[in-house]
Amino acid sequence: MSRSTDFIEFITSQPNGVQFLDPHSPEGKQFTDYLLTPTRMGKTGIVAGLICYDDVGSDFVKDALNDATFIVVNIYQRNLIGFACVRYYQDSPSEPTYYYIELICNYKPAPYELRSLQDLEDQRLGANAMITEIENKARIAGCEYVKLKAIEKVISYYARLGYMFPGVNTLEKLEEAKDLIQELRKAQVKATNEGMDPETDPAANKIYEEIAKKYYPGYFSEAFQQSLTQTDPELRVKEAVAKIKVDGIPMIKYLDEPPLPQPDLVEMSRPTFGGKRKTKKRRYKSKSKRNKRKSKARKQRKGKSKKSRKSKK
């Protein structure tokens, strides 16, 4: 029996939903072997061709699968529609225990008009469900946060889920980061509506450059600058941004933060940070106090009217 047959039998026997696989278990090995088997669709077959939309290279997919502490699979109607590779980092001198989502891919559903009534009635879980399950598992493992690297087009998506750039630890910094993400998303939407590629759109690229400079760790480090080949300052910035686009911008979510409301396409959620935000306080007086004041005012008016009548006499 071939590896693909073994894998297909395993997937078709599983219920709908998100599951965790041990990469060293027989199922985990079947999963990894199948996804890394070259096919006519390309070197990474189903991985880059269907589920990851060729957004990631075959070498990166291979390394992520081989290095994963566990693999998350998303199954719908006896088909694999998504997967994620997660690494578990325990306490170290530099960082506490955390989960790192190295790779996450999820196959988009067919357009509404192409889906059957049965498809619409069944619950289809997307990338959000996978991330939620990863966060829940991280909490159980005693992790302080979950980290990942977001490619350009999904920065705003992860921000909606409560992820933010490392080092954004005050309301002032949060507002600044939030504004940049909003601007980037608006530029991306505008470029898409005008039939342009958001990743090559000049307006979107300019905002992304600013995000890269502010929030990419080590942007100004000697090692990173030495890795650049261009000498012209403008070209060096473009080269640096191109490198960061491939690598992704680090984002982090602290698990002890309360759940955030889901904003619309452009509006972003605000994580909770220490300190109090200054707001104008409005005092509300009880009904009994207001009634007492009203009755007192009425008595005063009556007293004045009696005096005026006496004076007239």
Summary of the structure (lengths in Angstrom):
residues: 313
radius of gyration: 28.2
end to end distance: 118.2
largest distance: 118.2
contacts: 828
relative contact order: 0.09
helix: 48%
strand: 15%
